[in-house]
Amino acid sequence: MVRFGCWLTVFGVGFLILDLTGCHPVALSWADDQRPGIGVVCTLLGLVIVVGDLIMDKFSDDGEP
């Protein structure tokens, strides 16, 4: 789950960087207007998944300290 969260965060930051630099790839032309929003949502969702998984691993009942 941490890998998925990391990839979401990378894609989200990538969307934000593309928007800040003004780069408009043809493959992402469908998301020109929504690119900052998609970047923020992906980044936050990825970070929530990573932190949530780390917290769940910390408090799991495996019997290990």
C-alpha positions in Angstrom: 0.0 0.0 0.0 2.9 2.3 0.7 4.1 1.9 -2.9 0.7 2.9 -4.3 0.7 6.0 -2.0 4.2 6.9 -3.1 3.3 6.6 -6.8 0.2 8.8 -6.3 2.4 11.4 -4.5 4.9 11.3 -7.3 2.2 11.7 -10.0 0.6 14.5 -8.0 3.8 16.4 -7.6 4.5 15.9 -11.3 1.1 17.4 -12.2 1.9 20.4 -10.0 5.4 20.9 -11.5 4.0 20.6 -15.0 1.5 23.3 -14.2 4.0 25.6 -12.6 6.5 25.3 -15.5 3.7 25.8 -18.1 4.5 22.6 -19.9 1.5 21.2 -21.7 2.1 17.6 -23.0 -0.3 16.5 -25.6 -1.1 13.3 -23.7 -2.4 15.4 -20.8 -4.3 17.9 -22.9 -7.6 16.6 -21.5 -6.6 17.7 -18.1 -5.3 21.2 -18.8 -7.9 23.0 -16.7 -8.0 20.5 -13.9 -4.2 19.8 -13.7 -3.6 21.8 -10.4 -6.6 20.2 -8.7 -5.6 16.7 -9.9 -2.1 17.3 -8.6 -3.2 18.5 -5.2 -5.7 15.6 -4.8 -3.2 12.9 -5.9 -0.5 14.3 -3.7 -2.7 14.5 -0.6 -4.3 11.2 -1.2 -0.9 9.5 -1.7 0.4 11.1 1.5 -2.7 10.0 3.5 -2.3 6.4 2.2 1.4 6.3 3.1 0.9 7.8 6.6 -2.2 5.7 7.3 -0.4 2.5 6.3 2.6 3.4 8.5 0.3 4.1 11.4 -1.6 0.9 10.9 1.7 -1.1 10.8 2.8 0.6 14.0 -0.3 -0.3 15.9 -1.0 -3.7 14.4 -1.3 -6.6 16.8 1.6 -8.8 15.6 3.0 -9.3 19.0 6.2 -7.6 18.1 7.2 -4.4 19.9 
